């Protein structure tokens, strides 16, 4: 069983930060609601403004002046507002229901989809994937069989669910309460498309500090602490509706002598998570540099290494770096392609030991993270699923100095 830590939620200017600490008060993950509201996972009624058959895509204006890129996937039938339309391909001028699945990056438009998803603590509702499926991390055949047998009796034909890793330690009744809840949410959203006007938002996704509570592993968070009354009330209402079993974890911090941010060194932890350089205990250090195409992480020895024991020292630094890199990826919410430049090692056995250890370190990440391979130049490619925008895109470092 995992050690239980604390989720600290606090406000700095217009930013709301959620910091997950372990039992040693080491910060594991930082999420942030920026000064601007996110549109990620919101659902809108949009209008098709252009269709590009050569790339099998369309553009949909989902809010006034806000257009999204819409991949046309034959496996996902567009959700038309006009329920009586004749069969045929998608046409310019039609109103359809879309969900924002990727926010704008640089000059690129947001990506929208007709494959509606709702993420809960234990399950993910999916309009595209019918039936029941399971996270790859759930290895218990008995649990899968019990859930599948009960699910088949519900006879849901037009949508499906993915059972999340969190469900491994949850009562089956709680899992099915969530399944039935999201079934009702979908029916409500589906009905709303008939009555709402174009550009209407018909579903607003929970804010990041709410999803931090939702996505925490079942045994990873023992306390949820905030020093903001408004946030406290919002979380309290959320827990009562969605996670009543966790209501006793919520605590309001009210201490006039020592602030919550001082008690947990919140500003320092955020500043460290935005820093390009990360020091290792061995004296080595990492240089983390996000680019438009990928994230570059360079491992440096940081001190003189004797030629006699060079390969041994390099392996030691690389091993420590691998553990810290896995930590930093989760801490900073880095995603996409990540290239790690380890210190060059000539001993093949050490390379193999490093890769095995690295795979174990990244396996601790709740977000799907995969190590591709190590090249002859000791470059390692990592891919990590994008769950939210990285911290460096959300936070202006100067706010910590105000």
N, C-alpha and C positions, 0 to 999 in steps of 0.2 A: 504493500500500500504506500502511496506517495505521502510525503510529509505535507502537512497543511500549512499554507502561508496566509498572507493577507493581501487584499486588494484595496489600495488607497486611492480615493477619488477626490481630487481637489481642483480648484479653479485658480488660474493665473491670468489676470486680465480677461480677455475674451476666450481663452482656451480652457477646456476641461480635460485634465490629464487623468488617466487610469494607470496606476503602476502596480504590477503584481510582484510581491516580495515573497521570498521563501522564508523558512524559519530562522535563517541566519541574517535576515534583512538584506539579502542580495536581490537586486531588482532583476526579474526575469523577462519582463515584457512591459512596454510602454505604449499605450494607445492614446489618441488625442482627437478630440472634437475641435476642429479649427474655428477661426473667427467667422468663417462662412459655412453655412449649412451644406452638408453633403447631399447629393442626389442618388448616391449609390444604392441600388436595390429598391428604390422607389418605383411605383407603377403608375403609368399615365395612359390617358387616351390621346394618341397622336395621329397626325395626318401624313400620309405618304406623299412626299413632295417630288421624289425622283426615283427612277428605277434604272439600275445599270445591269443589263442582262449579261454582259461580257464578264463581269466578276460575281454574278449571282448575288447581288446585294441591292439594297434600297436605302434612301435617306428618309427619315421620319421626323417631322417636327412635333416634339412631345410637349413642349412648353413654348409660349410665345417667344419667338426668336432663338429658340434652343433646338438644334437638330442633332439627331443621333444616327450613327451608321448601323444599318439593320441587315445582317446576313440572312439571305433567303435559304432556309433549310427545309427541304421537302419533308423531313421527318417531323417538323413542327408546323402544323397548320396555323396560319395567322389567326389571331383572335379578333374577328371582325365585330364592329359595333352593330352593323346591319346584319341581323341574324337571318334575314330572308334573301340575302344576295345569292345570285346564281353562281354555280360552280365556275371556276376559271382561275387564271393566275392573278396575283396581286396587281392592283391598278393604281395609278397616280390619282390622288384625291380621296382615296378611301381612308376611313378612320379605323384604326386598329389599337389593340391594347399591347403596350410594351413595358418591359422592365429594364432599368438601367443596370447593366452588368459590368460596365467598366467606365470610369470617369475619364474626362478629357485629359490628354497628356500632350503638352506643348500645343502644336497646331492641330492635333488630331481631335476629331469629334468624339463625344462619348459613344460607347457601343450599347445598343439596345437589343432586346431579344423578346420573342414571343414565348420562350420557354420560362414560364413563371416558376420561381422558387421561393419558398419561405424556410428560413433556418430557425430551428428551435434548439433547445438544450440537448434533446435526445434524438431528434429526427430532422430530416430535410424533406420538405414537400417538393415534388418535382412533377410538373405537368407533362414533361417529355418522357420520363422513365416510368413506365407503368409497372405495377407490381411492387414487390419488396426486395430491397438489396441491402448489403451490409458493408460497413467500413472494413477495409482490409485488415485493420488491427484487431477486429473481433475474431478470435480464433476458436470460440467455444461452440461446437456443433449443437450441443443441447440447447443453448440459448437461441441460436438461429432457428432451430427446429420449432421451439416453443412459440417464438414470435411469428414465424411464417404460418404455422397452423392456425393461430388465432387471427392473423391478418386476413387470411383467405376467406374467413367467415364474414368479413365486412363487405366483401364484394364491390370494392372500389374499382371501376373499370376505366375511368377517364384520366386518372392520374396515379402517381405512385409515391413511395417514400424510401429514403435511404436512412438506415439506422446508424447513428453516429457513434464514435468511440465512447463518448460519455455514457452511453446506454449500458455499457458492460456492468456497471455497478448499481444500476437503477432498478427499482421494482418494475416488473412488466406492466403493472397497472398504470404507473406514471408514464411509461412510454406510449401506451395506447390512449391515455388522456390527451397527450400532445398530438397524436395522430388524428384523433377525432376533432380536436380544436382547430388544427390547420385545415381540415376538410371543410369545416364551417366557414373559416376565413376565406377559403377559395370560393365557396359558393356565394358569399357576400360580395367579394370583389367581382366575380363574374356577372352578378346581377347588376352591379353599379354601372357597368359599361353601357347599359341600355338607357340609363337615366341621366348620366352626366354628359356635359358638353365636351367638345374637343379641347385638348390641352389641360383637362382636369387631372389632378393627382388623385388617384383612387386608393392608393395605399402608400403610407409613409413608413419606411424601414426604421427600426430602432436606432438610437444614437450609439456612438461608439462605446460610451461608458456603460450602456445597457448591454451591448453585445459582449463586453469584457466579462460581465457577470454570467451571461448565458453560455459563453464558450469556454469558461474555466472548467478544467477536468473536475469530475465529481468529488474527488478527494484532494483537490489542489488548493482550494480556498476555504479557510476556516472562518475568516472575518472579512466583512466589507465595511470599510471605514470612510466616512466623508465628514468634512467640516462645513459644508454648504447646505443650508436648510432647504433650498429649492431642489437641489440634487437629491437630498435625503428623501423628500416627499415623492419625487418622481420614481426613485428606485423602490421605495416602499410600495407604491401602487403597482409597479411592474411585478414585483415579487409576489404580491397577493394574488395577481391574476395568473401569472405564468409559472412561478416557482415557489409555491406556498411552503414547500419543505425547507426553503432557505431563508425565510423571513427572520429567523432568530440570529442569522449571521450579520445582519445590518446593524451598525453602530454609528451614532452621531458623536463626533469628537468636539468637545467644548471645554477648552482649557485656556485660560487667560494668560498663563505663565509661559507655556511652550506651545507654539503653533504646530499643527499637524505637518506642515511643510518643513519646519525645522526638525521635528522629531524624526522624520524619515529622510532628511537631506534630499528632498524632492528636487529642488532646483539643480543641485550638483549632479544628481542621477540623470536628469534630462540633458544637462549640458554635456555630460560624458557620452551620452547616447547620440549626440549630434557632432561629437568631435571626430576629426579625421584620423587621429592617432590613438591607439589603444595599447597601453603598456602591459607586458606580461611579467609574471613574478621572476622569471629566469633572467630578466634584463632585456629580452627581445621585445619587439612591438609589432603591431599590425598597422597598416595604412589602408583605410577603407574609403574608396572613391567611387561614388555612383556616377555613371554616365548615362546617356540616352539609350544606349544599346544594352548595357549590362552593368553589373557592379563588380569593380575590381578590388580584390583584397590581397595585399602584398605582405608577406611574412619576412621580417628582418631579424637577424641575430642580435643587433643592437650593441654588441660588445665584441672585444677581441676573442677569437676562438683559436686555441693553439692547433697547429697543424697535426700534432700527434693524435689528439682526440677529436679532431674536427667533425668527422662523420657521426660520432657518438653525441657530440654537442648539438649538431644540426638536428638529429633525430629527436633529442630531448625538447628542443625549442619548437620543432614542428608539431610534436605531439601535444604540447601545451597550447600551441596556437590553434590546433584543430578543435580542441574543446572550447576555447574562447570564441572561435569563429562561429561555431554552432550556437553559442550563447548570444553573440552579437547579431546574428541573422534574425533570431526571434525577437530580441530586445528592440531592434530598429524596424521590424516589419519589412525586411528586405525581401524582394521576390524577383521572379523572372530568372534570367541567366546570371549566375554569380561565378566569376572566375577567380580561383585562389592560386596565387603564385607562392608555393612553398620554397623553402631554402633547398637548394639542389642536394640530393642525396645519391650517392653512387652504389650503396649497398641495397640490392633488390629486396632482401628480407626486411629491411627497415621500411621500404616503400610499402610493402604488403601489410606490415603491422600498422603503419600509419593509416592506410586506407580502411582497414578493418575497424580500427578505433574511431576513425572519423564517421563511418557509417553508424556506429553505435551512438555517437554524440548527437548526430542530426535526427536519429530515430526518436529522441526525446521531444522533438518539436511537434506540437499539436497540428500544425499545418504540414501538408504533404511536402516532403523535401527529399530529393533524390540526388545521389552522387553518380555522375556519369562514368568518369574514368580519370586516370592520371596519365598525362603524356610523358614523353622522354625528358621534357624540360621541367617536370614536376608541376605542371599546370593542372589543376583539378577543376572540372566544370560541374557546377551544382545547378539544379533547377528547383524552384520553390513556387508553389501555387500562390497566386496573388489573392489574398483575402481582403486586404484594405490597402490604402495608400501608405507608403513608407513614412516614417516619422519625419525625415528631412524635408519632405514635400509639404508637410502640414504646419511645421513650426518655424517661425522666424526667431532665430537664436537671440536676437537683440531684446526680446521681451523678458528674458531672464535677468537682464541688467537693470530693468526699470524698477 
